[in-house]
Amino acid sequence: MIRVAVAGAAGRMGSTVCEAVSQAEDLELVARADPALGTTVADALAAGVDVLVDFTLPDAVLANARQALAAGVHVVIGTTGFAPAELERLASGSAPSAPGSAPAPPRRANVFAAPNFAIGAVLMMRFAEQAAGHMERAEIIELHHDRKLDRPSGTAARTAQLMRAAAPELGEVPIHSVRLPGLVAHQEVILGAAGQTLTIRHDSLDRHSFMPGVLLAIRRVGSLPESPVVGLERLLEL
Ligand code: NAD
């Protein structure tokens, strides 16, 4: 049994993760941390946890992860909107410790982060990366519910980064952000060349789309060959 705590447990994603973990036979939900529930990450870690899953806020996630790592607890991060470089600092331990946290981890704990846990979205990113070198220009439109705090989305930023790494001649890949009620998480990558366009689109229609990816990350974070590992594609045979 893998003992799991969820930070952001009262939120839209966190509550769906709690439900998915509770239903998985090999996982045990041992703690829910959220100020909205009156429980802290420190309370959750005291419950004896193997993996902390974080779906909180960009300004809360790093402190939560530091506390978990200091306690030797693996971390799965779904929260977006923080600088990717922070993740490297976190995993290397060079970031300052959170107040009150232990100075040295009692065992090596890993960090896994993914800007998008939906397998279809990971495929969209991979196809966009493959197409990048074959078209002249590309732009990204990402569309999300109106309560999403960050823009551009972590998925759009990572898609643009992967496309530019695959095809530097593509230059800047502009990102357009739409925030409207009724949307969940959607993205279109539009590539253009003389006389043609190619559109690659993914839609997350509800939050259950993210759960298989989150559960996979919980099961695999303890055996990663290195840390941090970023991107669900690193756990899939694509
Ligand atoms: P939400 O606002 O519904 O939930 C966030 C929750 O975190 C709230 O309940 C809040 O009280 C809680 N919280 C705040 N500070 C906390 C702290 N210090 N410790 C514990 N809990 C704390 O937001 P959401 O829609 O669930 O999204 C959460 C994050 O997940 C966002 O960054 C969003 O972009 C990201 N997200 C990622 C994916 C993915 O696949 N990686 C998918 C959807 C959303």
Boltz pocket constraint, residues with backbone or C-beta under 6 A from the ligand:
constraints:
  - pocket:
      binder: B
      contacts: [[A, 7], [A, 8], [A, 9], [A, 10], [A, 11], [A, 12], [A, 13], [A, 14], [A, 33], [A, 34], [A, 35], [A, 36], [A, 39], [A, 41], [A, 54], [A, 55], [A, 56], [A, 57], [A, 58], [A, 60], [A, 64], [A, 77], [A, 78], [A, 79], [A, 80], [A, 81], [A, 114], [A, 115], [A, 116], [A, 117], [A, 118], [A, 147], [A, 148], [A, 149], [A, 150], [A, 210]]
      max_distance: 6.0
